[in-house]
Amino acid sequence: MMKLYVANVNFSATEIDLEELFSKYGDVTSVKLIYDKMGRSRGFGFIEVADEHGKNMIRELNGLVFMSRDLVVDYAKPK
């Protein structure tokens, strides 16, 4: 399992939107967008994917325009 960090996500995008996009490039296990205390998207999140698909997802999706924003996709750094 590999965890990817996704930033510059359009504030109106949902976890389902991201899952549909990323699943075109491989198996997605989970999608978690981060929200503030008021319930608004903070514009970033984490996606767990199968190890063999993570590197390809980063290569294909980093910089991709999705819902009018250039996505930033990279390996998630451990806490």
A tleap script that builds the chain and sets N, CA, C and O, in Angstrom:
source leaprc.protein.ff14SB
mol = sequence {
  NMET MET LYS LEU TYR VAL ALA ASN VAL ASN
  PHE SER ALA THR GLU ILE ASP LEU GLU GLU
  LEU PHE SER LYS TYR GLY ASP VAL THR SER
  VAL LYS LEU ILE TYR ASP LYS MET GLY ARG
  SER ARG GLY PHE GLY PHE ILE GLU VAL ALA
  ASP GLU HIE GLY LYS ASN MET ILE ARG GLU
  LEU ASN GLY LEU VAL PHE MET SER ARG ASP
  LEU VAL VAL ASP TYR ALA LYS PRO CLYS
}
set mol.1.N position { 0.843 -1.184 0.000 }
set mol.1.CA position { 0.000 0.000 0.000 }
set mol.1.C position { 0.885 1.242 0.000 }
set mol.1.O position { 1.871 1.307 0.734 }
set mol.2.N position { 0.535 2.215 -0.813 }
set mol.2.CA position { 1.286 3.456 -0.907 }
set mol.2.C position { 0.325 4.621 -0.647 }
set mol.2.O position { -0.818 4.607 -1.104 }
set mol.3.N position { 0.797 5.620 0.087 }
set mol.3.CA position { -0.020 6.789 0.384 }
set mol.3.C position { 0.515 7.974 -0.407 }
set mol.3.O position { 1.702 8.296 -0.354 }
set mol.4.N position { -0.393 8.617 -1.143 }
set mol.4.CA position { -0.042 9.781 -1.941 }
set mol.4.C position { -0.645 11.040 -1.325 }
set mol.4.O position { -1.743 11.011 -0.768 }
set mol.5.N position { 0.088 12.137 -1.434 }
set mol.5.CA position { -0.368 13.456 -0.999 }
set mol.5.C position { -0.876 14.179 -2.243 }
set mol.5.O position { -0.199 14.194 -3.271 }
set mol.6.N position { -2.057 14.773 -2.158 }
set mol.6.CA position { -2.649 15.502 -3.277 }
set mol.6.C position { -2.995 16.907 -2.801 }
set mol.6.O position { -3.735 17.078 -1.832 }
set mol.7.N position { -2.451 17.914 -3.491 }
set mol.7.CA position { -2.691 19.306 -3.093 }
set mol.7.C position { -3.206 20.109 -4.285 }
set mol.7.O position { -3.254 19.628 -5.418 }
set mol.8.N position { -3.589 21.352 -3.986 }
set mol.8.CA position { -4.158 22.273 -4.968 }
set mol.8.C position { -5.440 21.708 -5.557 }
set mol.8.O position { -5.732 21.892 -6.739 }
set mol.9.N position { -6.198 21.021 -4.719 }
set mol.9.CA position { -7.469 20.428 -5.128 }
set mol.9.C position { -8.539 21.515 -5.093 }
set mol.9.O position { -8.610 22.285 -4.134 }
set mol.10.N position { -9.354 21.581 -6.111 }
set mol.10.CA position { -10.459 22.531 -6.150 }
set mol.10.C position { -11.317 22.339 -4.899 }
set mol.10.O position { -11.624 21.209 -4.519 }
set mol.11.N position { -11.699 23.437 -4.268 }
set mol.11.CA position { -12.451 23.366 -3.010 }
set mol.11.C position { -13.816 22.709 -3.156 }
set mol.11.O position { -14.386 22.242 -2.170 }
set mol.12.N position { -14.347 22.669 -4.376 }
set mol.12.CA position { -15.647 22.023 -4.575 }
set mol.12.C position { -15.517 20.539 -4.938 }
set mol.12.O position { -16.527 19.845 -5.056 }
set mol.13.N position { -14.286 20.048 -5.115 }
set mol.13.CA position { -14.078 18.632 -5.451 }
set mol.13.C position { -14.425 17.755 -4.249 }
set mol.13.O position { -14.222 18.144 -3.099 }
set mol.14.N position { -14.946 16.583 -4.535 }
set mol.14.CA position { -15.288 15.631 -3.475 }
set mol.14.C position { -14.323 14.451 -3.515 }
set mol.14.O position { -13.550 14.289 -4.460 }
set mol.15.N position { -14.386 13.645 -2.485 }
set mol.15.CA position { -13.577 12.432 -2.451 }
set mol.15.C position { -13.944 11.514 -3.612 }
set mol.15.O position { -13.082 10.833 -4.166 }
set mol.16.N position { -15.210 11.497 -3.973 }
set mol.16.CA position { -15.666 10.671 -5.101 }
set mol.16.C position { -15.048 11.172 -6.400 }
set mol.16.O position { -14.643 10.365 -7.236 }
set mol.17.N position { -14.968 12.499 -6.588 }
set mol.17.CA position { -14.342 13.061 -7.792 }
set mol.17.C position { -12.893 12.592 -7.908 }
set mol.17.O position { -12.448 12.174 -8.977 }
set mol.18.N position { -12.164 12.665 -6.793 }
set mol.18.CA position { -10.757 12.247 -6.812 }
set mol.18.C position { -10.618 10.746 -7.039 }
set mol.18.O position { -9.737 10.301 -7.774 }
set mol.19.N position { -11.486 9.977 -6.407 }
set mol.19.CA position { -11.425 8.524 -6.594 }
set mol.19.C position { -11.659 8.160 -8.061 }
set mol.19.O position { -10.967 7.298 -8.602 }
set mol.20.N position { -12.626 8.811 -8.704 }
set mol.20.CA position { -12.898 8.535 -10.114 }
set mol.20.C position { -11.696 8.893 -10.983 }
set mol.20.O position { -11.364 8.149 -11.906 }
set mol.21.N position { -11.041 10.015 -10.706 }
set mol.21.CA position { -9.873 10.428 -11.476 }
set mol.21.C position { -8.714 9.451 -11.281 }
set mol.21.O position { -8.152 8.957 -12.259 }
set mol.22.N position { -8.355 9.171 -10.037 }
set mol.22.CA position { -7.192 8.337 -9.755 }
set mol.22.C position { -7.413 6.881 -10.168 }
set mol.22.O position { -6.463 6.199 -10.553 }
set mol.23.N position { -8.644 6.403 -10.092 }
set mol.23.CA position { -8.890 4.998 -10.435 }
set mol.23.C position { -8.697 4.725 -11.930 }
set mol.23.O position { -8.603 3.566 -12.332 }
set mol.24.N position { -8.637 5.768 -12.753 }
set mol.24.CA position { -8.326 5.594 -14.172 }
set mol.24.C position { -6.873 5.139 -14.362 }
set mol.24.O position { -6.512 4.612 -15.414 }
set mol.25.N position { -6.047 5.348 -13.332 }
set mol.25.CA position { -4.615 5.044 -13.419 }
set mol.25.C position { -4.197 3.875 -12.538 }
set mol.25.O position { -3.017 3.526 -12.502 }
set mol.26.N position { -5.145 3.259 -11.823 }
set mol.26.CA position { -4.810 2.115 -10.991 }
set mol.26.C position { -5.788 1.935 -9.848 }
set mol.26.O position { -6.795 2.636 -9.752 }
set mol.27.N position { -5.473 0.977 -8.978 }
set mol.27.CA position { -6.361 0.628 -7.867 }
set mol.27.C position { -6.252 1.634 -6.733 }
set mol.27.O position { -5.163 1.903 -6.226 }
set mol.28.N position { -7.403 2.191 -6.340 }
set mol.28.CA position { -7.478 3.142 -5.234 }
set mol.28.C position { -8.120 2.435 -4.048 }
set mol.28.O position { -9.199 1.856 -4.168 }
set mol.29.N position { -7.441 2.487 -2.894 }
set mol.29.CA position { -7.964 1.863 -1.679 }
set mol.29.C position { -8.828 2.832 -0.883 }
set mol.29.O position { -9.909 2.473 -0.414 }
set mol.30.N position { -8.338 4.078 -0.732 }
set mol.30.CA position { -9.109 5.074 0.021 }
set mol.30.C position { -8.725 6.486 -0.396 }
set mol.30.O position { -7.623 6.731 -0.888 }
set mol.31.N position { -9.664 7.411 -0.187 }
set mol.31.CA position { -9.454 8.833 -0.471 }
set mol.31.C position { -9.899 9.604 0.755 }
set mol.31.O position { -10.987 9.362 1.279 }
set mol.32.N position { -9.071 10.535 1.222 }
set mol.32.CA position { -9.404 11.330 2.406 }
set mol.32.C position { -9.042 12.780 2.143 }
set mol.32.O position { -7.863 13.133 2.130 }
set mol.33.N position { -10.051 13.630 1.933 }
set mol.33.CA position { -9.817 15.067 1.845 }
set mol.33.C position { -9.798 15.636 3.258 }
set mol.33.O position { -10.452 15.106 4.156 }
set mol.34.N position { -9.053 16.707 3.450 }
set mol.34.CA position { -8.944 17.340 4.763 }
set mol.34.C position { -9.851 18.571 4.785 }
set mol.34.O position { -9.858 19.379 3.857 }
set mol.35.N position { -10.617 18.688 5.873 }
set mol.35.CA position { -11.576 19.785 6.031 }
set mol.35.C position { -11.229 20.602 7.271 }
set mol.35.O position { -10.650 20.084 8.226 }
set mol.36.N position { -11.596 21.901 7.246 }
set mol.36.CA position { -11.380 22.742 8.424 }
set mol.36.C position { -12.527 22.545 9.424 }
set mol.36.O position { -13.428 21.737 9.196 }
set mol.37.N position { -12.481 23.284 10.518 }
set mol.37.CA position { -13.490 23.123 11.574 }
set mol.37.C position { -14.887 23.526 11.121 }
set mol.37.O position { -15.882 23.101 11.708 }
set mol.38.N position { -14.962 24.343 10.080 }
set mol.38.CA position { -16.253 24.784 9.560 }
set mol.38.C position { -16.795 23.826 8.495 }
set mol.38.O position { -17.885 24.039 7.964 }
set mol.39.N position { -16.038 22.778 8.186 }
set mol.39.CA position { -16.476 21.799 7.204 }
set mol.39.C position { -16.128 22.132 5.770 }
set mol.39.O position { -16.645 21.509 4.842 }
set mol.40.N position { -15.241 23.127 5.576 }
set mol.40.CA position { -14.807 23.503 4.225 }
set mol.40.C position { -13.530 22.755 3.868 }
set mol.40.O position { -12.662 22.530 4.711 }
set mol.41.N position { -13.441 22.382 2.617 }
set mol.41.CA position { -12.235 21.694 2.149 }
set mol.41.C position { -11.024 22.607 2.301 }
set mol.41.O position { -11.111 23.812 2.066 }
set mol.42.N position { -9.887 22.020 2.696 }
set mol.42.CA position { -8.640 22.780 2.801 }
set mol.42.C position { -7.820 22.666 1.525 }
set mol.42.O position { -6.737 23.243 1.431 }
set mol.43.N position { -8.330 21.921 0.535 }
set mol.43.CA position { -7.675 21.863 -0.765 }
set mol.43.C position { -6.570 20.827 -0.882 }
set mol.43.O position { -5.771 20.865 -1.817 }
set mol.44.N position { -6.526 19.897 0.074 }
set mol.44.CA position { -5.541 18.814 -0.035 }
set mol.44.C position { -6.084 17.576 0.644 }
set mol.44.O position { -7.073 17.626 1.376 }
set mol.45.N position { -5.411 16.456 0.385 }
set mol.45.CA position { -5.844 15.210 0.988 }
set mol.45.C position { -4.845 14.102 0.717 }
set mol.45.O position { -3.732 14.343 0.249 }
set mol.46.N position { -5.264 12.888 1.018 }
set mol.46.CA position { -4.404 11.717 0.898 }
set mol.46.C position { -5.156 10.602 0.196 }
set mol.46.O position { -6.353 10.411 0.411 }
set mol.47.N position { -4.445 9.871 -0.642 }
set mol.47.CA position { -5.044 8.767 -1.386 }
set mol.47.C position { -4.162 7.542 -1.203 }
set mol.47.O position { -2.958 7.595 -1.451 }
set mol.48.N position { -4.763 6.440 -0.768 }
set mol.48.CA position { -4.029 5.183 -0.647 }
set mol.48.C position { -4.275 4.370 -1.903 }
set mol.48.O position { -5.410 4.178 -2.341 }
set mol.49.N position { -3.157 3.894 -2.471 }
set mol.49.CA position { -3.224 3.160 -3.737 }
set mol.49.C position { -2.353 1.915 -3.655 }
set mol.49.O position { -1.525 1.776 -2.755 }
set mol.50.N position { -2.552 1.022 -4.601 }
set mol.50.CA position { -1.698 -0.163 -4.690 }
set mol.50.C position { -0.279 0.290 -5.045 }
set mol.50.O position { -0.093 1.173 -5.882 }
set mol.51.N position { 0.722 -0.326 -4.397 }
set mol.51.CA position { 2.125 0.061 -4.591 }
set mol.51.C position { 2.520 0.159 -6.059 }
set mol.51.O position { 3.199 1.102 -6.468 }
set mol.52.N position { 2.089 -0.825 -6.848 }
set mol.52.CA position { 2.536 -0.864 -8.239 }
set mol.52.C position { 1.958 0.260 -9.099 }
set mol.52.O position { 2.427 0.472 -10.217 }
set mol.53.N position { 0.940 0.994 -8.599 }
set mol.53.CA position { 0.326 2.062 -9.385 }
set mol.53.C position { 0.728 3.461 -8.926 }
set mol.53.O position { 0.522 4.430 -9.656 }
set mol.54.N position { 1.291 3.577 -7.746 }
set mol.54.CA position { 1.581 4.891 -7.172 }
set mol.54.C position { 2.521 5.745 -7.995 }
set mol.54.O position { 2.241 6.918 -8.241 }
set mol.55.N position { 3.634 5.169 -8.424 }
set mol.55.CA position { 4.628 5.935 -9.188 }
set mol.55.C position { 4.032 6.445 -10.498 }
set mol.55.O position { 4.278 7.585 -10.892 }
set mol.56.N position { 3.246 5.599 -11.173 }
set mol.56.CA position { 2.595 6.004 -12.419 }
set mol.56.C position { 1.579 7.119 -12.165 }
set mol.56.O position { 1.474 8.049 -12.965 }
set mol.57.N position { 0.833 7.039 -11.066 }
set mol.57.CA position { -0.141 8.083 -10.751 }
set mol.57.C position { 0.551 9.421 -10.535 }
set mol.57.O position { 0.074 10.454 -11.006 }
set mol.58.N position { 1.672 9.406 -9.825 }
set mol.58.CA position { 2.413 10.653 -9.606 }
set mol.58.C position { 2.861 11.222 -10.945 }
set mol.58.O position { 2.686 12.413 -11.202 }
set mol.59.N position { 3.432 10.392 -11.791 }
set mol.59.CA position { 3.940 10.831 -13.098 }
set mol.59.C position { 2.807 11.391 -13.974 }
set mol.59.O position { 2.976 12.420 -14.629 }
set mol.60.N position { 1.672 10.721 -13.982 }
set mol.60.CA position { 0.578 11.116 -14.876 }
set mol.60.C position { -0.279 12.267 -14.337 }
set mol.60.O position { -0.778 13.084 -15.112 }
set mol.61.N position { -0.450 12.332 -13.025 }
set mol.61.CA position { -1.415 13.273 -12.458 }
set mol.61.C position { -0.800 14.546 -11.867 }
set mol.61.O position { -1.498 15.550 -11.726 }
set mol.62.N position { 0.471 14.525 -11.526 }
set mol.62.CA position { 1.108 15.729 -10.996 }
set mol.62.C position { 1.134 16.796 -12.088 }
set mol.62.O position { 1.712 16.583 -13.154 }
set mol.63.N position { 0.513 17.937 -11.824 }
set mol.63.CA position { 0.434 19.021 -12.802 }
set mol.63.C position { -0.786 18.962 -13.705 }
set mol.63.O position { -1.025 19.885 -14.483 }
set mol.64.N position { -1.564 17.884 -13.610 }
set mol.64.CA position { -2.771 17.754 -14.429 }
set mol.64.C position { -3.804 18.795 -13.997 }
set mol.64.O position { -4.033 18.995 -12.804 }
set mol.65.N position { -4.422 19.451 -14.970 }
set mol.65.CA position { -5.495 20.397 -14.652 }
set mol.65.C position { -6.761 19.586 -14.389 }
set mol.65.O position { -7.261 18.877 -15.262 }
set mol.66.N position { -7.267 19.713 -13.151 }
set mol.66.CA position { -8.474 19.001 -12.718 }
set mol.66.C position { -9.390 20.003 -12.045 }
set mol.66.O position { -9.036 20.585 -11.020 }
set mol.67.N position { -10.558 20.202 -12.612 }
set mol.67.CA position { -11.526 21.174 -12.100 }
set mol.67.C position { -10.870 22.554 -11.970 }
set mol.67.O position { -10.991 23.218 -10.940 }
set mol.68.N position { -10.176 22.971 -13.029 }
set mol.68.CA position { -9.547 24.290 -13.165 }
set mol.68.C position { -8.350 24.540 -12.256 }
set mol.68.O position { -7.927 25.687 -12.112 }
set mol.69.N position { -7.790 23.498 -11.637 }
set mol.69.CA position { -6.610 23.665 -10.778 }
set mol.69.C position { -5.545 22.652 -11.184 }
set mol.69.O position { -5.866 21.527 -11.565 }
set mol.70.N position { -4.290 23.048 -11.102 }
set mol.70.CA position { -3.175 22.151 -11.390 }
set mol.70.C position { -2.883 21.312 -10.154 }
set mol.70.O position { -2.389 21.830 -9.152 }
set mol.71.N position { -3.182 20.028 -10.220 }
set mol.71.CA position { -2.963 19.147 -9.072 }
set mol.71.C position { -1.478 19.004 -8.766 }
set mol.71.O position { -0.633 19.021 -9.661 }
set mol.72.N position { -1.186 18.862 -7.481 }
set mol.72.CA position { 0.147 18.503 -7.013 }
set mol.72.C position { 0.008 17.112 -6.405 }
set mol.72.O position { -0.738 16.923 -5.444 }
set mol.73.N position { 0.724 16.140 -6.963 }
set mol.73.CA position { 0.642 14.757 -6.483 }
set mol.73.C position { 2.058 14.278 -6.185 }
set mol.73.O position { 2.948 14.365 -7.030 }
set mol.74.N position { 2.252 13.770 -4.970 }
set mol.74.CA position { 3.573 13.295 -4.565 }
set mol.74.C position { 3.394 12.220 -3.495 }
set mol.74.O position { 2.288 11.970 -3.016 }
set mol.75.N position { 4.505 11.597 -3.137 }
set mol.75.CA position { 4.469 10.628 -2.036 }
set mol.75.C position { 4.140 11.366 -0.745 }
set mol.75.O position { 4.663 12.453 -0.500 }
set mol.76.N position { 3.275 10.781 0.080 }
set mol.76.CA position { 2.977 11.362 1.383 }
set mol.76.C position { 4.172 11.144 2.290 }
set mol.76.O position { 4.777 10.072 2.299 }
set mol.77.N position { 4.504 12.176 3.052 }
set mol.77.CA position { 5.613 12.057 3.997 }
set mol.77.C position { 5.083 11.587 5.345 }
set mol.77.O position { 4.023 12.037 5.780 }
set mol.78.N position { 5.803 10.689 6.013 }
set mol.78.CA position { 5.336 10.212 7.319 }
set mol.78.C position { 5.266 11.350 8.331 }
set mol.78.O position { 6.024 12.317 8.247 }
set mol.79.N position { 4.352 11.227 9.285 }
set mol.79.CA position { 4.213 12.260 10.332 }
set mol.79.C position { 5.434 12.341 11.186 }
set mol.79.O position { 5.488 13.152 12.110 }
savepdb mol mol.pdb
quit
